[in-house]
Structures are given as structure tokens and as C-alpha cells.
Amino acid sequence: MTDTIWPPDLSNAAESKYIVLVQSMRGAIRSGTLESGYKMPPVRELAWQLGITPGTVARAYKIAADEGLVETAVGRGTFVRGDLVVEAATESLISMVSPDAHNFRGVRVPDVGQDQAIRRQLGRLSQQNTNLYIDYPTQLTDIAARRAVVRWIGADRIGRVSEDDIVLGLGAQNSVIMALQAVLHGPNPVILTEELAYPGVRHAARLLRAQLVGVEMDAEGVRPDRLEEALRKHGGQVFLTAAEVHSPTTIRTTLARKQEIAQVAQKYQLQIIEDDCHCITRPEEPAYRGICPERAWFISSLTKTVSAAVRFGYAVAPQGQAANARQVAQSSFYGLPQPIMDLCAGLMQSGEAEEIRHKVQATTLHRVKDAVNVLGKWDIAWRPDVPFIWLKLPQGWRGSSFARACGEMGIQIKASDEFALPDGAAPNALRISLNPPLPRADDLAAFEKISQLLAQPPVNVDF
């Protein structure tokens, strides 16, 4: 059966029938098999024809309508849309911050002197002539940067690795997309991820036209039984996870849980992409790449530990898969700019990057302590090494309404809605990032305002 056959034969469907029906509708509409203005069969008529329940057809029609493929006119029926469906632009992943703004939305690296260190390193580069800044970067000219990455990560976390396993990218988000492009295949790829996820996960799935399926979590991370259940129901080629520092909840996946997840991945031939970009320390426990090196990717960058300005990220590929990712990188952007690679290699090789990391950790710890001292009486999840807190709202508040109320006071935060997947539920909570470019006294004053607002929920709230 191909995606363009309409109506589809569901007698041997391996997936849920509403999913197969939606897939068939997508293919038939986009190929022109179902032309613009075509009136879709009534729900009961199509259900009888396909031998399925009307509820299954109605569910498929609703998904197609949500995607803009069809539209329903009351009393007339459901029709294939005739206009070009252009997905509305979503919120930017970058939160613009002014020096005097109480912006607790984006997770930013604190200013600990990176600008001066980068300028010093640029000055040193101007006196060197190791690489000529004329031609495209190659595996010969980026080898120093890849070797520096191997030393920067350390072998304890990701197992046996060499510079040949490293593929450089333009930050962690770009490196995640690069890894996904190397892994995903087929007309309807499926990405499994946490039920709440950093918004960049949604952006990546949208760019790759992939279905995103959320998996339930508990205090130890994603539940293996729920992951296996999702694999049986939806299939899936990759599990994209933030195991060490989950944004927004701060949850760290335990080693025992990682080992259980790795067993599920082995059983279902699932690849794991671990996005480690929010981790600013050097954890002792291994990443997935150290547990199952044959099927796990490790992704990170210098964005949260050194500087977001340099746009330097990297993917550690599973054993034997770096060539695929390198081909994707070359096809997408030809490789990182040579000056950026030389700059970042110099920062890591000289030890300046490590000094900056230590200062970032210390600053983050102070910011976390300040936040906890003021907001600790509320239901918060926090860690001394994580530059944000997860706040569960008291009765009377909803995430979106609380975010609006904070905005009226000049304080910007992220409600849980912004981390929910397209079909997922948003808990009554929010994330507060802790590294805005403000003096400590201004931070404390903002935290006090948040605490006072929490204590004054609006009246007449309908539950």
C-alpha cells in the first residue's frame, strides 16, 4: 500500500487505523489524488466502507483538519482545502534580552569574562598561519577542533571515542537536526521524546516533517514501559532525550533507568539521541553513548558553558555512523567556518574554556541559591548545577495566566504550555531561568514579586 492510494486498505494495518488513514489522506492530498475542493465521504459512510468505527474516521478527519489539509463546513461536509497551507511561524527560540529586562525565559550563559577571553584568542589566531582562511573546511582542517572536543568531553561519559567519531555543527540545535537527518528515513518518520520538551524539539520535528510522540516520565526520567508502549503503537526510529538535565523539569535520568531504556532500544532497533546542551558540569555517570555506543548519539555545544556567540556544537556519533552525519553536514552547510573552529579549539586547548566553565558553574550556583531562598516555600524543583527552576503553581493559578500576570509587572517567564507537545497536556507549572544580565539585587526583587504574586491567585477561578 502506498500513501497515495485512496481509500486505503486497512485490513492488514500494522499501526493504529486512524494513523494509517491520516497518512493515506496526507499522501493522497499532497499528490493530487484527492484534488482541491473534493468532498470527503461522510464519517459513517467511510467507516462502513473501510470496516472501522465512525470514531476512528472522525479522529482522522480532525487531525487532517488541524493540519490544514481539509476543512469542515457545517451542514455541507468536509472538503479538501484548495489554498496553499503555510504553517504559521512559531515563537523564536532566541529570547531577545535588554540589559534592564527581567527576562527569565531563555537559559543564557552568564557573563564571566568570555568576551575578553575570545578577543585574546582571536588576537593569537591573527599571529598564526596554520590554516589559510580561503577555502572550504575539510576533515584535515577541522581535526584540531574535533580532537579538542574529545578531550573536552572526557572518555568517562561517552565511552571509547576518537576524533573520527566527532561531527561538528552550528550549536546543539543544529547538531540534533543533523543527527536526526542521518537517522530518520521513510515518508512518515517518528521521533519519540519526553512528554514535555524544549521547544527546539518541536521545531526540529517540524522541519523534518516528522511525527513527534511524547512519552510519560516519572522522577527517574522516561518510563521504559511507556516507551515500549509508544514503540508498539507508533513505531519510531529515534528516541530524542535530555537525560542529564531535562528542560523544563530539571529531572536527571538515573543510570538504572538509562540501562532499562537501552534494553528497550536494543529490542526495537531504536537509536538514541541525547541532547546534553543544558549540562554545565562534568557528571560522573555515563551518557547513553557510554552505555550503548553502537546506537547512541551524544550532542552538546559550548553555548551554555562558554559562549552562545561562537555557535560551536558537536555530535558524537554511534560507532560506525559518523560518516553519515558528516555527509549530512556537508550537504547542509559544508562545515563550520574555519575561524570559528580554530577559535574554539584554541579556547579548549589553552584551558580558558575550562576556566570559563568553572566560573559559569559558580555563578549559576549563586543564582540558584538566591532563587531558592525566596521561592523555596513554593513547590519548586531545582538543582545547584541547573540554571533554571521548575515551579508548580498553587491552586488558583494557571501557567498561561500567571505568565501574563508576571508580564504585566515586567517579568518574563515560560509557562508549561511552551514545552508541551502538539497533542500533549501542559501541567500547571512554569520554568524560571536564572541567568539574566541583571545585578543580583534586581534578581532578588523580581523573585520577591513572583512570590507575592503566587500568594495572590485570582478570584472566581473555575476548576
N, C-alpha and C positions, 0 to 999 in steps of 0.2 A: 504494500500500500504506500503510495506517495502522498505528500502533503497537499497536492493539488486535486486529488480525487474527491468529488463531492456528489452525494453524501458519502461519508466513509463507511467502510465495513468494520463494525465494532465487535464482531463475533470472536475474534482472536486478540482483542486488545490486551497488551501487557500492562498498560498503565490504567489509571482511573479513566472511565469512559468520558467524563466531561473534559478531561485534559486532552484526550485524543481528538475529541470533537472540536475543541478550540483550536488545536494545532491544524486540523484539516481546514477549518474556516480561515485561519490566517493565510495558509498557503494558497487556498483557492481564491481568496480576495486579492492577495498581492500578485498572483499570477494572471489575474483577469478571468479565471474560470467562472467566478461569481462577479459579474460586472456591476459597475456603479448603478445604483437605483434598483438592483434586483431585490424583489420581495422575498425574504426568507420564509420558509414554511412555518405555519403556526406551531407553537410548542407541542401541543398534543399530537398534531399530525406527524411531525418529525419524530417524536418519541415512539409512536406506533410503528412508523416506517423502519426505525433503527432497532426496535425491540428493547428500548430502555425506558426509564421513568421520565415523566414530564419534568420532575425536579432537576434531573441531570441536564436536560436540554436548556431549561431556564437558567441554570448556573452557567452553562457555556455561553449563552446569549449575553448574560450580564457581564462576563469577563470581556467578551468581544466588544460590548458597548463601552466598558471602562477604557479599553484600549483605543477607542475611536474607530473601530472597524465597521461597526453598524450603528444605527440609531433607531430608536423606537418612537413611533408616533401613536399616541393614544387613540384607539379606535380604528387605526389603519394597519398596524403591524410593524414588523422590523425590517429595515431596508439596509442594503449595503451602502455605505457612505460614498458620495460622489466627489467630495473635495479631498484635497491632499491633507492627510493628517500629519500635523507637525507638533511634536511634543513640546509643551511649554517649557521654557527654561526654568531650571530649578535654582535653589539658593547657591550662592558661591561657596566653595569650600574654604575660601580665604576671607576671614573677618577683618575688614579694614579697621585699624585702631589709631586713634589720635592720642597724643601724649597725655591729654587730660580726661580721657574717656574711661568710665568704669565698665570696660568690656571684658566680661568673664565668659565669653562664648568660645573663642578659639584657644587651643593649647599652644602656647608660644614659649620658645626658649628665652629665659631671662637674659638681660644684658649683663654679662660678667667680663666684658673686655674683648669680645670676639672681634669687633671692628678693628682694633689696634693689631691683634694677632694676625688677622687676614691681610691687613695692609703691610705688615712686616714681611709676611711670606711672599706677597706679591713683589715686594722690593727685592727679595732674594732671587725670585724667578727671573727678574729683569736682568740679573747678572749672570744667568746661566744660559747655555745654548744646547742643552741635552736634546730637546725636541724642537724642531722647527715648526713655527706656527703658520704653516702654509697649506698643508694637505689634510686629507681626512684622517681621523684617528683610526688606528688598527690594533690588532692584538699585540703587536710589538710595542706600540707607543702607550698602551694603557696597562701594560704589565706591572709597572711600578705601583699604580693605584690599586690594582687587584691584589698584589702582594701585601700592600698596606692594610687592605680590608681584612685579609686573613688574620693578620696579627691583631688588628683592632677588635675583631670578634672574639678570638681565642678559641682553641680547639675543644675546650671542655664542654661548650654549649652545643656545638653542631657536629661533633664527631670528626672523623678524618676528612680533611678538606685541603685543597690546594688552590692556587690562583686560577687553575683551569676550570674550577667549579664556579667561579665568580663571574657574574654578568652585571655590568654597571648600568644604572638607569638614572633618570632625572628625578630623583627623590623616591620615597617609598611608594607613593600612589602610582607613579609611572612604572615602577618595578613590579608592583602587584598586577597591573594590567598586562605587562609584558609576560609575566608567568602564566596568567590566565590565557592569553593568546597562544602560548606554547602548549597548553594542556587541553583546552576546550576544542571540541570537534563536533561535526554533525549540525543539522539545521536547527535543533532545539536544545542547546546545551543547558545544563542545570548546575547552578552553584549553590552549595549548602553553606550556611553560615549561622552565627548566633542569632537568636530571636530579636535581640537589639544589636545594632551595628553602627559603627562610624559611618556617617553619610557617604564617604568616599566609596564604600562598598556598593551602595545603590548606584552611584554614578558609573562605577566600573561595569556593573551588570548591564546598565542601560546602554553604554557604549558598545558592548559586545553582543547586544540583543540576546542576553541570557536570562533564563528564569531564575529568580532568587528565592530560595526556600529557607525559612528560619527554623532553627532547631532549639528546643527548650533547654534552658540552663538551670542549674542549681548552684549552691555555694561553691562547688568544686569545678564548675565550668559546664560545657555542653554535656548533656546526658547521653551516654553511649546507646541506651535503648531507644531513645528518641531519634538519634542519628540513624540507627539501623532501620527504624520505622520509616523515616523520611526517605531513605535509600530504596526501600521496598516499594514505597508509594510513588515516588517521583523519579527514581533513578538519580544520577548525578555523577559527574566526573571529578569534581574537586570539592574539598571542604576548606573554605577560607575562614581563618580564625585569628583572633588576637588573644593568644593563650596566656602570655605573661602579664600583660596589662590590658584588660578588656575595657574599652571605652564604649559606654559611659560608666559601667558599674564598679570599676576597679578590681573585679574578680581576677584572681590568678588560678589558672587550671593546675591542679595538683599533678605531681609526677604519676601517681597511681592512675588518675583519670586519663592522662595522656597515653599511658600504656594500654588502657582499655580502648581508647579511640583508635590507636594504632592497629589493634587487633581487628576492629571493625573495618578499617581502611584496607587491611590486607585481605579480608574476606571478600570485600566488594570491589577490589582493584581500584580503590579511591586514592587520588593524590591529595596531599595536604599542603596548603599554602599558609604559612604562619607569618602574619604581619606583626613585626616586633617594634614598630616605629615609636610607640609611646614609652618604651622601656629606656630609662636613662641610667640604669645601673648595670652591673655585670652579675646576673643571677648564677647561683651555683648549680641549680638543676638544669638538666639538658632540655633543649628545644626539641620539637618533633624531628628536626633534621638529625639530631643526635640519637634519637630512638629508632627511627625507621628511615635511614639515609637513602634507601632505594626509592622512596615515594614522597619525601617531604621537601618542601621549599622553605627557605628562611629569608625573609625580606626585612630590610631596615634601611636607615639613612642617617645622615648627620643632622637632620632637621631639628630634632628635639634635644640633642646633646651638644651640638656645636653651633650651627647656624642654618637657618632656613634659606638664607640668601644664595648659598652656593649650589642648591638643587643637586645634591650628590646622594644617590641611593644605590642599593645593590641587591641582587638576588643570588643566594647560594642555591644552586640547582641540585636536584637529586642526582645520585650517581649516574653518570652517562647521559644526562639530559641538558647540559649546558649549551651544547651546540644548537639545539632547537631554540632556546631562549636568545642566544646570540644572533641567530638568523632573524628572529622577530625584531630585535633591537635595531639591527642594520636596516631592515625593511621599513621600520617606523621612523627612525631619526638618525641613522648612520652611526650613532655613538655619541658619547658625551663630548663636549668641547674640550680640546686638549688642554687649554689653560686651566679649566676647572679641575680636570683630573690631576694635573701637576700641583695645583694649589692644595687640593685636599690630601694628596699623597704626602706633600711636604708637611702639612699640619699634623698628620698622623705619625709620620716618621720622626719628626722633631720632638714629639711629646707634648706639643702645645695643645693638640686636640684633647689629650687626656687631662691636662690641667684644666681646660675649659669644662670638661665633663664633671670633674670634681667640684668646681665652683657652682655649676648648674645644680648638682645634687644638693649642695649645702643651701643654696638659695631656695630651692624647692622645699626642702625640709622646713626652713623658717616660715615660708608662706603657708605650708600645710598646718604648722603649729598655730599660727595666727588664726586661720580659718576654724580650726577645731576648738580653740579656746573660746571663740564667740558662738559658733554654730553647733558645738558638741552636745548641747542639750536637746537637739533635734535628732531625728532618725537619719544619721548620715553613715555612709561607707567611705573609708579613707585609708590611705597607706602613706607612710612617710616618704616613699620614693615615687609617688604618683602625683603629677601636678594638677589634679582636679579631684573634686569630691562628688559623690552621688547622694543626693538629698531626697528622701521620700517625704512627700508633703503631708502635713497633718490634715485631718478631716476638715472639710470646708473649702479646700483649695484644689484646683486642677492645674496641671502643668502649664497649659497654654494661658490660662487666666492669670496665674502667678507671674509668668514671664512678662505678660503685658503690664501688670501692676509694677513690676520692677522697672520696666522700660519707662514708665511714667515718672520714675524717680531718677532716670538717667543711668540705670544699671541694666546691662545686657547679659542674659544667661540663655542656656539652651534647655528647652523643655524636652521631655522624653519623646514627644511626637517626632522630633527630628531624627531620632535614632531607630524608630520603628520601621519595619519593612513594609512594602506596599500593602500586603494583606495581613499585617501583624497588628497586635494590640499594643498600645502605649501605656505603661504603668503610670501611676500618679506620682511622678518624680521628675527631677531635673539634674543637669550636670552644671557645676560651677568650676570653671578653670581658674587657676591660681597664679598666673604669671603675667598680669597686665603691666604695662610700663608706667606704673604709678608708685609714689612713695608709700612706705609701709603704713603711715598714718591714714592715708586715703583708703587703702585696702581695708583697714580695720573699721573705718567709718562706714564703708559700703557693706561690710559683713553685719554691722550693727543694724543698718537699715533693713537688710534682708531678714534678720532675726525678728525685728519688730513687726515686719510685715507678716511673717509666718504666724505670729501670735494674734493677728487681727484678720481672720478669714471673713470673706463677705457673708452677709446675712442672706437668708432665704435661698440657700443652695438646695437644689432638688437632687436627691440621691435616688 
